[in-house]
Amino acid sequence: MYTSVVTNLYLNNFLQIELQASAQSSTILVVILLLLVFLSFSISGSQAAIFSLSEKDIDVLKTKQQPAARRIIDLLDEPKEVYASMIISKTVLNICLIILTNYLINQYTPPEYLHSVYSIAGKWLLIAFFIIFPLEIFPRVWARQNSLRFAYEWPVLVFIVEMIHLALGRISRGIVTVADGMGKILGTDNAEAYSLQEFDEAIDIQTDDEVSPEEKNIMKSIVKFGKISVKKVMRSRLYVSGIEYETTFDQLIEKIKDVRYSRLPVYKGDLDEIEGILNTKDLIPHLYEDNFDWHSVIRPPYFVPDSKLIEDLLLEFQKKRMHFAIVVDEFGGTSGIITMEDIQEEVIGDIKDEFDEDELNNKKVDEKTYIFEGSTMLRDVCKTMHLPVETFDDVRGENESLGGLINEISGELPNQGSVVRSGDFEFTVLEVERNRVKKAQIVIMLQ
């Protein structure tokens, strides 16, 4: 009897230890489950928030100095890779959640019900509802409705995405490289360009004979209008005429007579220090005054980022009743200027007034040879040569002018007479001025 009592005591102690260990193990698993739920929720919401940011939201983030804003901008520098990292992590997390949830449910399900059809169906419905709704649908809907707030005001979420991408970056880049290669082989990367080309062809074919080529070009330009950024249309600072703040009134009048512009930026020292905009018509009542203080008629400048879409800028010009803006880069330096006329010309073509000089230096030599100023925008080069505007997108880098394109292809400063080739095009530098291409010749090698 003594032996039986001792045996029972040992068994009871053993069972208690097992139960305690099981309870501790379950607690740890529940904590791990909650951590996985938080990570899955964070990734789903961050993915929806970051990739639903509009151009305006991104412009706002570029003006912020907080680490969270800089992290988002850095992540968007390689969107495909970041997206791939988030998809990989989400897949792994969902698999772990399914396995862990299934295990915990089995732990608290009576053995006689484990293999019941209704029990199995209910268990998987519960797992599906537990993962799909709270961890997939809800955070995505919430984040899309509050994309900027979700991405920027909760920096811990962006930090999580950044750490995941840091861990999975190499794998993601490999996947993106393979996907891009397949896209090039199958032609899916050019789907948008093909659709625009098909639209252009449809305009050419289906419009009647009474429609002039100019009207057809206007219809084509309207389709592409919403995708053009300020950087592609602006006049570079290299070709901007401005007024130094310390200029005397007499010198100002002579400058205006020389440049013949209705609006001019006023700067101190250089164009990175813009003080305002001078509207020359404001000087008319004071033309015959001696030593008139022309600084009193300077108007406040209006700054826009070079990444802004001209469609949005046109609406702002209309609301603010403005015609002139200073374009700034991501560091706040002056990139150039853009006017209402520049935007209108993207739709209806060049607008010439009595003061505009003909661009005699841009000319067509023959069907395969053209000569352009180095400052000519690549969009204008393509239009003149009757090529798609995206012809040089793969080789131009961040450059928007012909001179910049030649520098990008050659990889060095230009020399007069230098010849560089890219694809079906041969570029010859005809004139160089202060380490920049002043004039170049383009020859189409294959037609």
C-alpha positions in Angstrom: 0.0 0.0 0.0 2.9 2.3 0.8 4.3 1.7 -2.6 1.0 2.5 -4.3 0.7 5.8 -2.4 4.3 6.8 -3.3 3.6 5.9 -7.0 0.5 8.0 -7.1 2.4 11.0 -5.6 5.1 10.7 -8.2 2.5 10.4 -11.0 0.6 13.5 -9.6 3.8 15.5 -9.4 4.8 14.4 -12.9 1.4 15.3 -14.3 1.5 18.7 -12.6 5.0 19.4 -14.0 3.7 18.3 -17.5 0.7 20.6 -17.2 2.8 23.5 -16.0 5.2 23.0 -18.9 2.4 22.7 -21.3 0.8 25.9 -20.0 4.1 27.7 -20.2 4.6 26.4 -23.7 1.1 27.5 -24.8 1.7 31.0 -23.3 4.9 31.3 -25.3 3.2 30.2 -28.4 0.4 32.7 -27.9 2.9 35.5 -27.4 4.6 34.4 -30.6 1.3 34.3 -32.4 0.4 37.8 -31.3 3.9 39.1 -32.5 3.3 37.4 -35.8 -0.2 39.0 -36.0 1.3 42.5 -35.3 4.0 42.0 -38.0 1.5 40.8 -40.5 -0.8 43.7 -39.8 2.1 46.2 -40.0 3.4 44.8 -43.3 -0.1 44.7 -45.0 -0.9 48.3 -43.9 2.5 49.7 -44.8 2.5 48.0 -48.2 -0.9 49.6 -49.0 0.1 53.0 -47.6 3.5 53.3 -49.2 2.4 52.2 -52.6 -0.8 54.3 -52.7 1.0 57.6 -51.9 0.2 60.1 -54.6 2.8 62.4 -56.3 1.5 65.2 -54.0 2.1 63.1 -50.9 5.6 62.2 -52.0 6.3 65.9 -52.7 5.2 66.7 -49.1 7.5 63.9 -47.7 10.4 65.3 -49.6 10.1 68.6 -47.7 10.2 66.8 -44.3 13.4 66.3 -42.4 12.1 63.6 -40.0 13.8 60.1 -40.4 10.5 58.4 -41.2 10.0 60.7 -44.2 13.5 60.0 -45.5 13.0 56.3 -45.0 9.9 56.3 -47.1 11.6 58.2 -49.9 14.6 55.8 -49.8 12.3 52.8 -50.0 10.5 54.3 -53.0 13.8 54.6 -54.8 13.6 50.9 -55.5 9.8 50.1 -55.3 9.9 46.7 -57.1 12.5 45.3 -54.7 10.7 46.6 -51.6 7.4 45.3 -52.8 9.0 41.9 -53.4 10.5 41.9 -49.9 7.1 42.6 -48.4 5.4 39.9 -50.5 8.0 37.3 -49.4 7.7 38.3 -45.7 3.9 38.2 -45.9 3.9 34.7 -47.4 6.2 33.4 -44.7 4.2 35.0 -41.9 0.9 33.7 -43.2 2.3 30.1 -43.4 3.6 30.5 -39.8 0.3 31.9 -38.6 -1.6 29.0 -40.2 0.6 26.3 -38.7 0.7 27.9 -35.2 -3.0 28.6 -35.1 -3.8 25.1 -36.2 -1.5 23.7 -33.5 -3.1 25.8 -30.7 -6.6 24.9 -31.8 -5.7 21.2 -31.7 -4.2 21.6 -28.2 -7.6 22.7 -26.8 -9.8 20.5 -28.9 -11.0 17.2 -27.3 -9.4 14.2 -29.0 -12.7 12.7 -30.1 -13.4 15.8 -32.2 -10.0 16.2 -33.8 -10.8 14.2 -36.9 -14.4 15.2 -37.2 -15.3 16.7 -40.6 -17.2 19.5 -39.0 -14.4 20.2 -36.6 -11.8 20.3 -39.4 -14.1 22.6 -41.6 -14.8 24.9 -38.7 -11.1 25.1 -37.8 -10.0 26.1 -41.3 -12.8 28.6 -41.6 -11.7 30.1 -38.3 -8.1 30.3 -39.5 -9.1 31.8 -42.8 -11.3 34.5 -41.1 -8.6 35.1 -38.6 -5.9 35.8 -41.2 -7.8 37.2 -44.3 -10.0 39.8 -42.6 -8.0 41.3 -39.7 -4.6 40.9 -41.3 -5.2 41.4 -45.0 -8.4 43.3 -45.8 -8.8 45.6 -42.8 -5.2 47.1 -42.6 -5.2 47.6 -46.4 -8.5 49.5 -46.5 -7.5 51.5 -43.5 -4.1 52.4 -44.8 -5.4 53.4 -48.3 -7.8 55.8 -46.7 -5.1 57.3 -44.5 -2.0 56.6 -46.6 0.2 59.6 -45.6 -0.7 59.3 -41.9 -0.3 55.6 -41.8 3.1 55.7 -43.5 4.6 58.8 -41.9 3.0 59.3 -38.4 3.8 55.8 -37.3 7.5 55.5 -37.9 7.8 52.0 -36.2 5.9 50.6 -39.2 8.3 52.0 -41.7 11.2 50.8 -39.6 9.8 47.3 -39.7 9.5 47.4 -43.5 13.0 48.8 -43.7 14.4 46.0 -41.6 12.6 43.3 -43.6 13.9 44.8 -46.8 17.4 44.9 -45.4 17.1 41.2 -44.6 15.5 40.1 -47.8 16.9 42.7 -50.1 19.3 40.4 -52.0 16.6 37.8 -52.6 14.1 40.5 -53.7 16.6 42.0 -56.2 17.3 38.6 -57.7 13.5 38.0 -58.1 13.0 41.4 -59.7 15.9 40.8 -62.0 14.4 37.5 -63.2 11.0 39.1 -63.5 12.3 42.0 -65.5 14.2 39.7 -67.8 11.0 37.7 -68.4 9.1 40.9 -68.9 11.5 42.0 -71.6 11.3 38.6 -73.4 7.5 38.6 -73.3 7.2 42.3 -74.0 5.0 43.1 -71.0 7.3 46.0 -69.9 6.3 47.9 -73.0 2.6 47.3 -72.5 1.9 51.0 -71.6 4.0 52.3 -74.4 2.3 49.9 -76.8 -1.1 51.0 -75.7 -0.2 54.7 -76.2 1.2 53.9 -79.6 -2.0 52.0 -80.5 -4.0 55.0 -79.4 -1.9 57.3 -81.6 -2.4 54.9 -84.5 -6.1 54.8 -83.8 -6.2 58.7 -84.0 -4.4 58.6 -87.3 -6.6 55.9 -88.8 -10.1 56.7 -87.5 -10.1 60.5 -87.7 -11.5 61.8 -91.0 -9.5 63.5 -93.7 -10.7 67.0 -92.6 -8.7 66.7 -89.4 -5.4 68.4 -89.8 -2.1 66.9 -88.6 -1.9 69.6 -86.0 -5.3 68.7 -84.6 -4.3 65.0 -84.4 -1.1 66.0 -82.5 -3.2 67.9 -80.0 -5.4 64.9 -79.4 -2.3 62.7 -78.9 -0.8 65.2 -76.5 -3.9 65.4 -74.4 -3.7 61.6 -73.8 -0.1 61.9 -72.5 -0.6 65.2 -70.7 -1.3 63.7 -67.2 2.0 61.8 -67.2 4.4 64.6 -67.9 6.4 66.1 -65.0 7.6 69.7 -64.6 11.2 68.6 -65.0 10.5 67.5 -68.6 9.0 70.8 -69.6 10.8 73.5 -67.6 13.5 75.8 -68.9 16.8 74.8 -67.2 18.5 77.4 -65.0 21.4 77.5 -67.4 19.1 79.4 -69.9 17.1 81.5 -67.3 17.5 85.2 -67.5 17.2 86.8 -64.1 17.7 90.2 -62.4 20.3 90.7 -59.7 18.7 92.3 -56.6 21.3 95.1 -56.5 20.7 96.2 -60.1 19.9 99.9 -60.5 16.6 101.1 -62.1 18.4 102.2 -65.3 20.3 98.9 -65.6 17.0 97.1 -65.1 15.3 98.9 -67.9 18.2 98.1 -70.3 18.1 94.4 -69.2 14.4 94.2 -69.9 14.9 95.7 -73.3 17.5 93.2 -74.0 15.8 90.0 -72.9 12.2 91.0 -73.8 10.5 88.9 -71.2 7.3 89.9 -69.4 8.3 88.2 -66.1 11.8 87.8 -64.6 13.0 86.1 -61.4 14.9 88.4 -59.0 17.8 86.9 -57.1 20.5 87.7 -54.7 24.0 86.4 -55.5 22.8 83.5 -57.7 19.6 81.8 -58.8 19.5 79.6 -55.7 18.5 82.7 -53.7 15.3 83.8 -55.4 13.8 87.0 -53.8 10.7 87.3 -56.0 9.3 87.7 -59.5 9.3 91.0 -61.4 6.3 91.6 -63.7 7.6 94.1 -66.2 4.2 95.7 -66.7 4.3 96.9 -63.1 7.2 99.2 -64.1 5.2 101.1 -66.8 3.7 103.8 -64.5 7.3 104.5 -63.2 9.3 104.6 -66.4 9.9 108.4 -66.3 10.7 108.5 -62.6 14.3 109.1 -61.5 15.8 106.4 -59.4 12.6 104.6 -58.8 12.9 101.8 -56.2 11.8 98.9 -58.3 12.1 96.5 -55.4 8.7 97.7 -54.2 6.9 96.0 -57.1 8.5 92.6 -56.7 5.9 89.9 -56.3 6.4 86.8 -54.0 7.9 83.8 -55.8 6.0 80.6 -56.3 8.1 77.4 -55.9 7.2 74.0 -57.3 9.2 70.7 -57.1 10.6 69.3 -60.4 8.7 66.1 -59.9 5.3 67.7 -59.9 3.0 66.8 -62.8 2.1 69.7 -65.2 -1.5 68.7 -65.0 -1.6 69.5 -61.3 0.5 72.7 -61.8 -1.9 73.9 -64.5 -4.8 73.7 -62.0 -2.7 75.5 -59.4 -1.9 78.2 -61.9 -5.6 78.6 -62.6 -6.6 78.8 -59.0 -3.9 81.2 -58.0 -4.1 83.2 -61.2 -0.4 82.8 -61.8 1.7 82.3 -64.9 5.2 81.7 -63.6 6.9 79.4 -61.1 10.4 78.6 -59.9 11.3 74.9 -60.2 13.4 73.5 -57.3 15.1 70.2 -56.9 15.0 67.9 -53.9 17.7 69.9 -52.2 15.9 73.2 -52.5 18.2 74.6 -55.3 16.8 76.3 -58.3 16.5 73.9 -61.3 14.8 76.3 -63.7 11.5 78.0 -64.4 8.2 77.0 -65.9 5.4 79.2 -67.3 1.8 78.8 -68.3 3.0 79.0 -71.9 5.3 76.1 -71.4 2.4 73.9 -70.2 0.1 75.0 -73.1 2.8 74.2 -75.6 2.8 70.6 -74.5 -0.7 70.3 -75.9 -1.1 72.7 -78.8 2.6 73.0 -79.9 5.0 75.9 -80.0 3.4 79.3 -79.4 5.3 82.1 -81.2 4.9 85.8 -80.4 6.5 88.8 -82.1 9.6 88.6 -79.9 10.4 84.9 -80.3 13.3 84.2 -82.5 13.2 81.3 -84.9 15.3 78.3 -83.8 17.4 78.3 -86.9 20.1 76.1 -85.2 17.6 73.2 -85.0 17.1 71.8 -88.5 16.6 68.7 -90.5 19.4 68.1 -93.0 17.9 65.0 -94.6 15.6 62.1 -93.7 18.3 60.6 -91.4 20.3 63.6 -90.2 19.3 66.4 -87.8 21.1 69.2 -86.1 20.0 70.5 -82.7 21.1 72.9 -80.0 22.5 71.0 -77.0 19.9 72.6 -74.7 17.0 71.2 -76.8 14.8 69.0 -74.6 14.7 65.4 -75.5 10.9 65.5 -75.9 11.3 68.2 -78.6 14.1 66.2 -80.3 11.8 63.2 -80.5 8.9 65.3 -81.8 11.1 66.9 -84.5 12.4 63.5 -85.6 8.9 61.9 -85.5 9.9 59.4 -82.8 8.1 58.2 -79.6 8.9 60.6 -76.7 10.2 57.6 -74.7 12.8 56.7 -77.4 15.8 57.6 -75.2 14.4 56.8 -71.8 16.6 53.7 -71.3 19.8 55.6 -71.8 19.2 59.2 -70.8 19.5 58.6 -67.0 18.2 61.7 -65.2 18.9 64.0 -68.1 16.2 65.9 -70.0 18.3 67.7 -72.7 20.2 66.5 -75.7 23.5 67.6 -74.3 22.9 65.7 -71.1 22.0 62.6 -73.1 25.3 62.8 -75.0 27.2 63.2 -71.7 25.4 60.2 -70.2 26.1 57.9 -73.1 29.8 58.9 -73.5 30.5 59.0 -69.7 32.8 62.0 -70.0 32.8 65.7 -70.7 32.2 66.4 -74.4 34.9 67.5 -77.0 34.2 69.0 -80.3 34.1 66.3 -83.0 33.4 63.5 -80.5 31.1 60.8 -81.8 29.1 58.5 -79.6 26.6 55.8 -80.6 23.6 54.3 -78.9 21.4 51.8 -80.5 20.3 53.1 -83.9 21.6 56.6 -83.3 25.0 58.3 -83.8 25.6 61.6 -82.0 28.3 64.0 -83.2 29.3 67.0 -81.1 29.6 70.0 -83.4 30.2 72.8 -80.9 31.2 72.9 -77.2 30.9 75.9 -74.9 32.1 75.9 -71.3 32.2 72.1 -71.0 28.7 71.6 -72.4 27.4 70.6 -75.7 26.2 73.7 -77.6 25.3 72.0 -80.9 25.1 68.3 -82.0 24.2 66.3 -85.0 22.0 63.1 -84.8 22.2 60.5 -87.5 19.6 57.7 -87.6 21.6 54.6 -88.6 18.6 52.4 -89.3 15.2 53.5 -90.4 
